[in-house]
Amino acid sequence: MEWHGTLPRVKRTNVGAVSAACLNLAQLDLQIHDCNACPRLVSWREEVALVKRKSYESQIYWGKAISGFGSEKPIILIVGLAPGAHGANRTGRIFTGDSSGDWLFGSLHRIGIARIPTSTSRDDDQKLKGTRITTAVHCAPPDNAPAVDERDRCQPWLTREFELTAPTVRAYVGLGAFAWNAIYKELKALGHPIPRVKFAHGANAEYTFDGHDYLVVASYHPSQQNTFTGKLTREMLDSVLAKAGRFTSVIR
């Protein structure tokens, strides 16, 4: 993906202006990669990329902000929390190269959305059918916990992604409470009459807006904390993602 535009370098004070000026997802993705708006997150992602995990010490880490991945005209939008320090922050693609990604892409493959059952690198030929994956925060945060000001500073990227994908997306999947709340905030801003539903695995709401039917559905995040303890099983994740797939006819 190449794009040579004239948008200014992303700074702490102009994320909103730069994101709003992006005319398509390709522009948005490249501007996200260039973002250095949150000093703590920039410092952390770059430190991780230098120190590395021993098992990856021979690899060159991405060490930058991570954009979304998937269809250019998605019907399903999956939203997670943030990139993994040694997953996406290493590979340069969201939910790629760690246990959470293995679970997510494995599930998407089982239900017929992902081309291959794993996602290990940016050049592994993974493709998604009618689906895009993104995150509420685009840099790997320490302890997987972005600060409130970092969440808010990063939000314009997600807002613009929702705006650009709004013509085609009909189902939204929130992986975890953080992403669930972010989805609600963005849809409300777009004017959707979405009924408020408390986060829980499998929680969902259907509604109609501007002549189209919509679904929002929640899943526990496929983090090791949830998958190792059995809080989230493969069957549970498959069920949520398949519900979105059937609702939109991406799968049958």
QUIKACOR-V199400 format. One line per field, one symbol per residue. ss: DSSP state (a for helix, b for strand, c for the rest). burial: 1 if it has 24 or more other C-alpha atoms within 12 Angstrom, else 0. Layout:
# QUIKACOR-V199400
ss: ???
burial: ???
This chain:
# QUIKACOR-V199400
ss: ccccccccccccccaaaaaaccccaaaaaaaaacccccaaaaaaaaaaaaaccaaaccccccccccccbbcccccbbbbbcccccccaaaacccccccaaaaaaaaaaaacccbcccccccccccccbccbbbbbccccccaaacccaaaaaaaaaaaaaaaaaacccccbbbbbcaaaaaaaaaaaaaccccccccccccccbbbbbbccbbbbbbbbccccaaaaccccccaaaaaaaaaaaaaaacccc
burial: 000000000101001101111100111111111111110011011111110100000000111111111111111111111111111111111111111111111111111111001111110001111111111111111101010001111111111111111101111111111111111111100001010000111111110000000111111111100000000111011111111110110110
